[in-house]
Structure formats: structure tokens, C-alpha cells
Amino acid sequence: MSKVLAWIRSILCFLCFFQVFLQLTPKESYRKYLKFFGNLILVLLLLRPAASLLGQAESLEQFLKFQTLSNEYSELRMHMEGMEELKNTLVEETFRREIERQIREVPENLGYSVLSLSVSYGETGEPEAIDLVLLSSKDEGTAKIQEELSRIYGLAGEEIRITVKEA
């Protein structure tokens, strides 16, 4: 019962603070984005207990992390497309470092340590192939990592090569 009350209290607190935050927003044009973002958070607050009951709370968190990475990558691609005339080696290098940071995050979220990472980039600057060497004491396969990297970066399975070294 106390968990239910805590859940309801967290939803009510979020709604109160969010309404105050909306009222303090200076421009109406920002409010529609804030309302959208607030509604997403509210949905997550409502789904968390249901996911916990089904034993899927960790899967929900992983899904949200991977979805965030996918959105970040899409935003990076849009920024790079908009900067074609300003593109230089420094911008490209920063873009590549960010992609490599995101790629490292996927196996780390699943409990692996990244020993080395090599990414091949195409003419457009997007990743064409990924080589990962991971360290793990787990006996589990790397299919989930390959699946998520494939989904996020639009690569075929054979373009993502993963090697696991045991700890």
C-alpha cells in the first residue's frame, strides 16, 4: 500500500511542479514543446509500476536509453546536414567522437566493458561498419548489442563485428 501511495504522490508532485514550470515559461511557443515533454514523462511515471509488476522495469529503462541514443544520433545527422557549408575537419572529428561515445554506451548499458572500438565512416560521414572488442564475465551472446546498433545506425548485421574477451 505504501508503494501505491508513493507512486501517486510522485505523480501529483510532478503534475504540480510541471504546471508551475509551464506558468513560468515566458513564450507560448515553448509551452507546446514543454507540454509534449511533460506528457512523455507522465506516461513513463504511469508505466513504471506496471513494468515493475511484469518484471520489465529494467527492459523499459534500457529501451528508453536506446531510444534516447537513437534520437541523439538523428539530431546529430540533422545538424551535420545543416552545416555542409561550414563543415571542416574539426566539426567532422567532433561528430565522430560523439558517435563513438554513443556506440560505447550501448554495450556498457548491457553490462559489458568496451576494450576497443573502431568505426569506419562513409563519404557522408555516417558509420558504415563497427568493430567492437568487449570484456565480460557473462556467458550471454551479443545479439542484443548488434540489434540495437543496427537499429540506431541503420547498419546491416554483417557490418557490426563484435568480439567478446572473457574477464
Backbone as a chain_set.jsonl record, in Angstrom:
{"seq": "MSKVLAWIRSILCFLCFFQVFLQLTPKESYRKYLKFFGNLILVLLLLRPAASLLGQAESLEQFLKFQTLSNEYSELRMHMEGMEELKNTLVEETFRREIERQIREVPENLGYSVLSLSVSYGETGEPEAIDLVLLSSKDEGTAKIQEELSRIYGLAGEEIRITVKEA", "coords": {"N": [[0.822, -1.193, 0.0], [1.971, 1.201, 0.745], [3.731, 1.61, -1.343], [2.032, 2.167, -3.453], [0.865, 4.551, -2.585], [3.175, 6.154, -2.535], [3.764, 6.147, -5.245], [1.502, 7.483, -6.309], [1.847, 9.921, -4.99], [4.26, 10.778, -6.159], [3.423, 11.191, -8.79], [1.517, 13.229, -8.454], [3.136, 15.263, -7.356], [4.872, 15.678, -9.512], [3.009, 16.64, -11.425], [2.137, 19.028, -10.182], [4.56, 20.555, -9.935], [5.229, 20.671, -12.622], [3.108, 22.135, -13.748], [3.525, 24.616, -12.5], [6.013, 25.209, -13.59], [5.306, 25.42, -16.302], [3.71, 27.719, -16.202], [5.621, 29.614, -15.645], [7.053, 29.781, -17.93], [8.182, 31.902, -20.454], [7.387, 32.292, -23.212], [4.716, 31.427, -25.354], [5.192, 29.764, -27.499], [7.166, 28.0, -26.618], [5.832, 26.502, -24.802], [4.277, 24.455, -25.975], [6.165, 22.538, -26.665], [7.204, 21.945, -24.164], [4.911, 20.918, -22.932], [4.526, 18.61, -24.445], [6.891, 17.177, -23.806], [6.508, 16.972, -21.033], [4.192, 15.401, -20.948], [5.206, 13.015, -21.965], [6.936, 12.285, -19.883], [5.077, 11.951, -17.872], [3.639, 9.737, -18.835], [5.648, 7.824, -18.632], [5.98, 7.802, -15.866], [3.545, 6.723, -15.165], [3.71, 4.204, -16.34], [5.809, 2.892, -15.072], [5.211, 1.42, -12.56], [3.616, -0.626, -13.601], [5.381, -1.896, -15.314], [7.225, -2.767, -13.441], [5.712, -4.639, -12.04], [5.436, -6.559, -13.989], [7.968, -7.332, -14.235], [9.566, -6.004, -16.003], [10.896, -3.633, -15.681], [13.638, -3.023, -15.879], [14.065, -3.595, -18.57], [12.448, -1.658, -19.721], [13.824, 0.653, -18.955], [16.25, 0.253, -20.341], [15.273, 0.24, -22.96], [14.397, 2.916, -23.128], [16.85, 4.258, -22.824], [18.185, 3.399, -25.135], [16.476, 4.411, -27.053], [16.789, 7.13, -26.601], [19.473, 7.425, -27.374], [19.187, 6.851, -30.088], [17.587, 9.007, -30.902], [19.354, 11.123, -30.326], [21.357, 10.569, -32.191], [19.931, 10.972, -34.576], [19.425, 13.721, -34.365], [22.069, 14.66, -34.43], [22.767, 13.93, -37.06], [21.004, 15.603, -38.486], [22.001, 18.108, -37.737], [24.539, 17.977, -38.87], [23.895, 17.836, -41.586], [22.815, 20.346, -41.961], [25.035, 21.904, -41.745], [26.669, 21.822, -43.94], [28.062, 23.741, -45.542], [29.723, 24.832, -43.649], [31.232, 22.8, -42.821], [34.108, 21.282, -41.558], [37.293, 19.825, -40.737], [37.47, 19.775, -37.944], [34.803, 19.866, -37.057], [33.854, 17.496, -38.187], [35.468, 15.638, -36.828], [34.591, 15.997, -34.195], [31.939, 15.184, -34.486], [32.359, 12.473, -35.115], [33.603, 11.571, -32.751], [31.47, 11.856, -30.98], [29.622, 10.017, -32.019], [31.067, 7.665, -31.589], [31.15, 7.7, -28.803], [28.45, 7.305, -28.245], [28.106, 4.746, -29.358], [29.735, 3.233, -27.664], [28.225, 3.41, -25.373], [26.042, 1.689, -25.68], [26.833, -1.178, -25.344], [27.837, -0.86, -22.743], [25.592, -0.181, -21.258], [24.437, -2.623, -21.156], [26.021, -4.068, -19.52], [28.608, -4.729, -20.342], [32.152, -4.198, -20.82], [33.959, -1.955, -22.804], [36.678, -2.707, -24.687], [38.019, -2.012, -27.067], [37.245, 0.044, -29.893], [36.344, 0.465, -33.217], [35.399, 2.411, -35.876], [34.217, 2.633, -39.139], [33.815, 5.135, -41.524], [31.638, 6.506, -44.014], [31.418, 8.326, -47.172], [29.542, 10.305, -46.606], [29.975, 10.732, -43.975], [28.682, 9.199, -42.163], [28.416, 6.256, -40.068], [29.718, 3.22, -41.432], [30.669, 0.724, -40.817], [31.222, -1.21, -37.867], [33.504, -2.197, -35.436], [33.838, -3.947, -32.538], [35.443, -4.691, -29.471], [34.863, -6.435, -26.648], [34.845, -6.769, -23.065], [33.901, -9.186, -20.799], [32.392, -11.035, -18.151], [30.207, -12.439, -18.457], [28.231, -15.026, -19.937], [26.567, -14.62, -21.928], [25.21, -13.951, -25.205], [25.914, -11.561, -27.852], [23.877, -10.556, -29.285], [21.827, -8.72, -28.68], [23.228, -6.293, -28.445], [24.205, -6.023, -31.06], [21.781, -5.889, -32.425], [20.644, -3.498, -31.407], [22.582, -1.555, -32.158], [22.418, -1.866, -34.897], [19.781, -1.048, -35.337], [19.836, 1.638, -34.431], [21.846, 2.919, -35.985], [21.31, 2.121, -38.538], [22.613, -0.005, -39.822], [23.57, -3.056, -41.464], [23.547, -6.399, -40.13], [25.964, -7.791, -40.664], [27.765, -5.761, -40.888], [28.454, -5.032, -38.397], [30.726, -6.016, -36.213], [31.463, -7.988, -33.494], [33.522, -8.842, -30.824], [34.062, -10.821, -27.993], [35.932, -10.849, -25.086], [36.804, -12.829, -22.383], [36.691, -11.992, -18.92]], "CA": [[0.0, 0.0, 0.0], [2.842, 2.381, 0.815], [4.288, 1.817, -2.681], [0.982, 2.802, -4.258], [0.784, 5.943, -2.132], [4.386, 6.846, -3.001], [3.611, 6.316, -6.69], [0.515, 8.553, -6.506], [2.486, 11.158, -4.523], [5.238, 11.222, -7.159], [2.673, 11.714, -9.942], [0.937, 14.522, -8.07], [4.23, 16.237, -7.245], [5.298, 16.012, -10.866], [1.99, 17.479, -12.057], [2.168, 20.363, -9.558], [5.772, 21.261, -10.355], [5.188, 20.897, -14.053], [2.187, 23.247, -14.001], [4.222, 25.855, -12.094], [7.047, 25.433, -14.592], [4.643, 25.896, -17.521], [3.264, 29.086, -15.992], [6.797, 30.481, -15.617], [7.636, 29.817, -19.27], [7.854, 33.224, -20.991], [6.759, 32.325, -24.532], [3.726, 30.388, -25.643], [5.751, 28.82, -28.47], [7.92, 26.987, -25.889], [4.924, 25.699, -23.978], [3.821, 23.237, -26.646], [7.242, 21.553, -26.538], [7.262, 21.548, -22.76], [3.755, 20.061, -22.667], [4.821, 17.31, -25.062], [7.904, 16.531, -22.982], [5.869, 16.659, -19.755], [3.281, 14.272, -21.144], [6.036, 11.807, -22.075], [7.389, 11.94, -18.531], [3.905, 11.457, -17.142], [3.381, 8.374, -19.308], [6.673, 6.968, -18.031], [5.652, 7.659, -14.442], [2.39, 5.834, -15.062], [4.073, 2.857, -16.786], [6.851, 2.286, -14.237], [4.721, 0.345, -11.682], [3.14, -1.76, -14.407], [6.584, -2.591, -15.769], [7.803, -3.436, -12.278], [4.903, -5.82, -11.761], [5.689, -7.544, -15.024], [9.397, -7.638, -14.231], [10.144, -5.402, -17.186], [11.375, -2.284, -15.369], [14.977, -2.867, -16.434], [13.922, -3.567, -20.023], [11.898, -0.345, -20.043], [14.922, 1.617, -18.831], [17.164, 0.032, -21.458], [14.596, 0.717, -24.166], [14.426, 4.377, -23.11], [18.23, 4.689, -23.086], [18.483, 3.171, -26.544], [15.663, 5.349, -27.825], [17.455, 8.426, -26.451], [20.645, 7.407, -28.252], [18.709, 6.928, -31.46], [17.16, 10.391, -31.13], [20.556, 11.954, -30.361], [22.006, 10.339, -33.472], [19.133, 11.654, -35.602], [19.692, 15.15, -34.233], [23.425, 14.902, -34.926], [22.724, 13.869, -38.524], [20.343, 16.82, -38.976], [22.93, 19.228, -37.555], [25.614, 17.851, -39.856], [23.353, 18.173, -42.902], [22.63, 21.788, -41.998], [26.32, 22.596, -41.66], [27.502, 21.402, -45.072], [28.971, 24.802, -45.974], [30.658, 25.124, -42.569], [31.879, 21.548, -42.432], [35.56, 21.21, -41.626], [37.809, 18.629, -40.068], [37.17, 19.818, -36.517], [33.394, 19.506, -36.901], [33.753, 16.067, -38.501], [36.093, 14.884, -35.738], [33.669, 16.079, -33.055], [30.811, 14.327, -34.849], [32.804, 11.076, -34.999], [33.805, 11.264, -31.326], [30.15, 11.709, -30.356], [29.069, 8.737, -32.462], [31.801, 6.611, -30.885], [30.689, 7.73, -27.41], [27.139, 6.673, -28.235], [28.276, 3.321, -29.626], [30.271, 2.644, -26.43], [27.176, 3.402, -24.361], [25.124, 0.555, -25.87], [27.249, -2.368, -24.578], [28.011, -0.523, -21.33], [24.266, -0.259, -20.646], [24.09, -4.04, -21.023], [26.942, -4.683, -18.572], [29.889, -5.073, -20.949], [33.183, -3.165, -20.86], [34.488, -1.823, -24.159], [38.143, -2.687, -24.741], [38.392, -1.195, -28.216], [36.161, 0.359, -30.83], [36.781, 1.003, -34.49], [34.248, 2.73, -36.715], [34.533, 3.071, -40.499], [32.84, 6.131, -41.961], [31.481, 6.649, -45.454], [31.573, 9.655, -47.762], [28.638, 11.247, -45.948], [30.376, 10.894, -42.579], [27.91, 8.29, -41.32], [29.108, 4.975, -39.869], [29.462, 2.138, -42.386], [31.0, -0.553, -40.177], [31.617, -1.071, -36.467], [34.24, -3.319, -34.848], [33.868, -3.805, -31.075], [36.027, -5.746, -28.657], [34.261, -6.263, -25.329], [35.302, -7.584, -21.947], [32.753, -9.559, -19.991], [32.428, -12.32, -17.465], [28.938, -13.067, -18.8], [28.263, -16.051, -20.971], [25.479, -14.271, -22.834], [25.59, -13.528, -26.545], [25.95, -10.129, -28.116], [22.829, -10.284, -30.277], [21.099, -7.501, -28.292], [24.086, -5.162, -28.797], [24.202, -5.924, -32.514], [20.438, -5.471, -32.822], [20.446, -2.079, -31.079], [23.456, -0.757, -33.021], [21.851, -1.941, -36.237], [18.572, -0.219, -35.361], [20.158, 3.052, -34.226], [22.684, 3.475, -37.049], [20.852, 1.653, -39.843], [23.616, -0.886, -40.421], [23.22, -4.475, -41.554], [24.198, -7.206, -39.095], [27.342, -8.156, -41.009], [28.606, -4.564, -40.79], [28.763, -4.854, -36.992], [31.504, -7.175, -35.76], [31.659, -7.908, -32.044], [34.339, -9.893, -30.224], [33.995, -10.765, -26.526], [37.023, -11.486, -24.364], [36.359, -13.109, -21.014], [37.467, -11.342, -17.859]], "C": [[0.866, 1.258, 0.0], [3.482, 2.663, -0.548], [3.288, 2.525, -3.588], [0.859, 4.266, -3.885], [1.996, 6.749, -2.592], [4.305, 7.11, -4.504], [2.646, 7.457, -6.998], [1.112, 9.894, -6.102], [3.489, 11.666, -5.562], [4.54, 11.786, -8.394], [2.096, 13.09, -9.624], [2.007, 15.6, -7.946], [4.709, 16.661, -8.629], [4.303, 16.955, -11.532], [2.007, 18.896, -11.492], [3.382, 21.16, -10.03], [5.754, 21.57, -11.839], [4.258, 22.059, -14.406], [2.821, 24.587, -13.619], [5.273, 26.202, -13.139], [6.444, 25.962, -15.895], [4.211, 27.357, -17.382], [4.428, 30.087, -16.004], [7.482, 30.592, -16.977], [7.208, 31.104, -19.963], [7.085, 33.219, -22.316], [5.819, 31.149, -24.72], [4.29, 29.341, -26.6], [6.561, 27.72, -27.789], [6.991, 26.034, -25.144], [4.483, 24.42, -24.66], [4.894, 22.147, -26.579], [7.346, 21.045, -25.104], [6.093, 20.625, -22.4], [3.983, 18.663, -23.246], [5.804, 16.526, -24.201], [7.313, 16.113, -21.634], [4.926, 15.477, -19.853], [4.05, 12.959, -21.299], [6.513, 11.346, -20.697], [6.235, 11.369, -17.721], [3.573, 10.017, -17.554], [4.39, 7.406, -18.693], [6.416, 6.754, -16.541], [4.491, 6.684, -14.247], [2.752, 4.389, -15.422], [5.055, 2.142, -15.853], [6.302, 1.206, -13.3], [4.236, -0.877, -12.461], [4.335, -2.571, -14.91], [7.244, -3.335, -14.622], [7.033, -4.713, -11.953], [5.169, -6.943, -12.762], [7.168, -7.942, -15.093], [10.13, -7.028, -15.409], [10.711, -4.014, -16.93], [12.751, -2.037, -15.975], [14.923, -2.793, -17.953], [13.374, -2.221, -20.48], [12.99, 0.71, -19.979], [15.898, 1.476, -19.991], [16.55, 0.535, -22.761], [14.649, 2.234, -24.248], [15.828, 4.911, -23.381], [18.563, 4.536, -24.558], [17.695, 4.126, -27.438], [16.276, 6.748, -27.763], [18.682, 8.497, -27.346], [20.24, 7.531, -29.712], [18.285, 8.353, -31.82], [18.361, 11.329, -31.199], [21.269, 11.804, -31.698], [21.25, 11.036, -34.597], [19.371, 13.157, -35.571], [21.081, 15.497, -34.744], [23.457, 14.893, -36.455], [22.097, 15.128, -39.101], [21.275, 18.022, -38.852], [24.049, 19.177, -38.588], [25.114, 18.209, -41.248], [23.185, 19.677, -43.042], [23.922, 22.563, -42.015], [27.238, 22.266, -42.826], [28.499, 22.489, -45.472], [30.001, 25.153, -44.907], [31.491, 23.91, -42.16], [33.395, 21.659, -42.59], [36.026, 20.024, -40.807], [37.487, 18.62, -38.589], [35.725, 19.395, -36.251], [33.219, 18.007, -37.155], [34.328, 15.223, -37.371], [35.204, 14.877, -34.495], [32.461, 15.178, -33.282], [31.18, 12.858, -34.655], [33.024, 10.673, -33.537], [32.464, 11.042, -30.627], [29.497, 10.393, -30.764], [29.754, 7.592, -31.727], [31.416, 6.558, -29.41], [29.341, 7.02, -27.297], [27.25, 5.161, -28.446], [28.796, 2.619, -28.378], [29.182, 2.502, -25.361], [26.263, 2.176, -24.473], [25.598, -0.69, -25.116], [27.427, -2.081, -23.085], [26.674, -0.575, -20.599], [23.826, -1.707, -20.422], [25.102, -4.795, -20.162], [28.269, -5.129, -19.145], [30.861, -3.905, -20.795], [33.77, -3.144, -22.265], [36.012, -1.733, -24.083], [38.634, -1.837, -25.905], [37.188, -1.041, -29.143], [36.786, 0.947, -32.073], [35.544, 1.202, -35.361], [34.751, 3.203, -38.074], [33.415, 3.997, -40.96], [32.824, 6.222, -43.477], [31.705, 8.081, -45.91], [30.729, 10.703, -47.052], [29.013, 11.494, -44.493], [29.608, 10.0, -41.625], [28.646, 6.967, -41.181], [28.703, 3.933, -40.907], [29.728, 0.772, -41.779], [31.504, -0.276, -38.767], [32.322, -2.349, -36.036], [34.382, -3.053, -33.358], [34.593, -4.989, -30.452], [35.573, -5.47, -27.23], [34.905, -7.187, -24.309], [34.098, -7.89, -21.085], [32.989, -10.897, -19.326], [31.129, -13.087, -17.738], [29.15, -14.117, -19.881], [27.217, -15.756, -22.046], [26.033, -13.827, -24.185], [25.519, -12.021, -26.693], [24.876, -9.724, -29.113], [22.088, -8.992, -29.959], [21.912, -6.254, -28.671], [24.046, -4.942, -30.304], [22.853, -5.414, -33.021], [20.23, -3.977, -32.579], [21.315, -1.178, -31.951], [22.929, -0.731, -34.448], [20.633, -1.032, -36.368], [18.914, 1.27, -35.295], [20.863, 3.642, -35.442], [22.342, 2.963, -38.445], [21.864, 0.782, -40.564], [23.093, -2.317, -40.481], [24.032, -5.243, -40.511], [25.644, -7.539, -39.402], [28.295, -6.96, -40.957], [28.993, -4.253, -39.34], [29.443, -6.129, -36.505], [31.839, -6.996, -34.285], [32.471, -9.124, -31.588], [34.279, -9.725, -28.725], [35.178, -11.524, -25.962], [36.569, -11.677, -22.922], [37.296, -12.477, -20.017], [38.188, -12.347, -17.009]], "O": [[0.544, 2.249, -0.655], [3.748, 3.818, -0.879], [3.661, 3.38, -4.392], [0.76, 5.128, -4.758], [1.856, 7.904, -2.995], [4.725, 8.165, -4.979], [2.932, 8.302, -7.846], [0.91, 10.895, -6.789], [3.554, 12.869, -5.816], [5.017, 12.757, -8.982], [2.182, 14.008, -10.44], [1.801, 16.731, -8.386], [4.924, 17.845, -8.889], [4.698, 17.953, -12.136], [1.902, 19.863, -12.247], [3.249, 22.302, -10.471], [6.22, 22.629, -12.26], [4.586, 22.876, -15.267], [2.669, 25.575, -14.337], [5.405, 27.362, -13.529], [7.013, 26.856, -16.522], [4.331, 28.138, -18.326], [4.243, 31.26, -16.331], [8.388, 31.407, -17.153], [6.013, 31.385, -20.059], [6.214, 34.065, -22.518], [6.099, 30.028, -24.296], [3.919, 28.169, -26.53], [6.645, 26.612, -28.317], [7.348, 24.883, -24.892], [4.326, 23.395, -23.997], [4.571, 20.966, -26.452], [7.553, 19.855, -24.87], [6.267, 19.664, -21.65], [3.667, 17.659, -22.608], [5.579, 15.353, -23.9], [7.591, 15.016, -21.15], [4.865, 14.646, -18.947], [3.604, 11.915, -20.823], [6.491, 10.153, -20.391], [6.409, 10.409, -16.971], [3.261, 9.183, -16.704], [4.031, 6.303, -18.283], [6.612, 5.656, -16.022], [4.463, 5.92, -13.283], [2.171, 3.451, -14.875], [5.12, 0.913, -15.851], [6.896, 0.129, -13.246], [4.423, -2.015, -12.031], [4.29, -3.801, -14.925], [7.77, -4.43, -14.819], [7.629, -5.741, -11.631], [5.13, -8.124, -12.417], [7.561, -8.781, -15.904], [11.21, -7.493, -15.773], [10.982, -3.284, -17.883], [13.006, -0.965, -16.524], [15.656, -2.013, -18.562], [13.791, -1.7, -21.515], [13.073, 1.571, -20.855], [16.327, 2.478, -20.563], [17.224, 1.178, -23.566], [14.916, 2.787, -25.316], [15.985, 5.906, -24.089], [19.153, 5.431, -25.163], [18.201, 4.589, -28.461], [16.28, 7.469, -28.761], [18.912, 9.511, -28.005], [20.887, 8.242, -30.482], [18.588, 8.843, -32.907], [18.392, 12.233, -32.034], [21.731, 12.788, -32.274], [21.869, 11.631, -35.479], [19.502, 13.794, -36.617], [21.259, 16.512, -35.417], [24.097, 15.744, -37.072], [22.59, 15.669, -40.091], [21.335, 18.859, -39.752], [24.459, 20.209, -39.12], [25.847, 18.83, -42.018], [23.39, 20.226, -44.124], [23.914, 23.766, -42.274], [28.455, 22.412, -42.717], [29.667, 22.187, -45.716], [31.048, 25.715, -45.226], [32.341, 23.99, -41.272], [33.892, 22.08, -43.634], [35.207, 19.299, -40.242], [37.251, 17.552, -38.024], [35.463, 18.643, -35.312], [32.509, 17.331, -36.411], [33.745, 14.206, -36.996], [35.085, 13.854, -33.821], [32.015, 14.488, -32.364], [30.4, 12.088, -34.094], [32.67, 9.564, -33.136], [32.334, 10.153, -29.786], [28.881, 9.726, -29.932], [29.092, 6.651, -31.289], [31.361, 5.474, -28.828], [29.115, 6.235, -26.375], [26.56, 4.388, -27.782], [28.345, 1.518, -28.061], [29.22, 1.581, -24.545], [25.766, 1.682, -23.461], [24.836, -1.226, -24.312], [27.193, -2.959, -22.254], [26.626, -0.973, -19.435], [22.951, -1.98, -19.6], [25.052, -6.023, -20.081], [29.001, -5.856, -18.474], [30.44, -2.757, -20.656], [34.046, -4.194, -22.845], [36.563, -0.803, -23.493], [39.556, -1.036, -25.749], [36.27, -1.86, -29.17], [37.652, 1.818, -31.996], [34.75, 0.283, -35.556], [35.615, 4.077, -38.149], [32.232, 3.692, -40.811], [33.846, 6.041, -44.139], [32.128, 8.936, -45.133], [31.145, 11.852, -46.911], [28.437, 12.367, -43.844], [29.845, 10.029, -40.417], [29.412, 6.587, -42.066], [27.525, 3.774, -41.226], [29.107, -0.22, -42.162], [32.128, 0.752, -38.505], [31.809, -3.449, -36.241], [34.976, -2.053, -32.956], [34.39, -6.137, -30.847], [35.858, -4.412, -26.67], [35.437, -8.243, -24.649], [33.361, -6.99, -20.683], [33.681, -11.768, -19.852], [30.969, -14.23, -17.31], [30.127, -14.083, -20.63], [27.014, -16.553, -22.962], [27.177, -13.385, -24.288], [25.115, -11.305, -25.776], [24.963, -8.656, -29.719], [21.751, -8.238, -30.873], [21.352, -5.273, -29.16], [23.875, -3.816, -30.771], [22.799, -4.599, -33.942], [19.702, -3.271, -33.439], [20.845, -0.149, -32.435], [22.986, 0.296, -35.124], [20.468, -0.336, -37.37], [18.337, 2.071, -36.03], [20.524, 4.739, -35.886], [22.999, 3.324, -39.421], [21.961, 0.828, -41.791], [22.28, -2.731, -39.656], [25.083, -4.779, -40.069], [26.474, -7.569, -38.493], [29.513, -7.142, -40.981], [29.762, -3.328, -39.083], [28.816, -7.183, -36.399], [32.42, -5.989, -33.881], [32.154, -10.267, -31.918], [34.428, -8.611, -28.221], [35.41, -12.684, -26.303], [36.008, -10.762, -22.319], [38.51, -12.424, -20.214], [38.888, -11.972, -16.069]]}, "num_chains": 1, "name": "protein.A"}
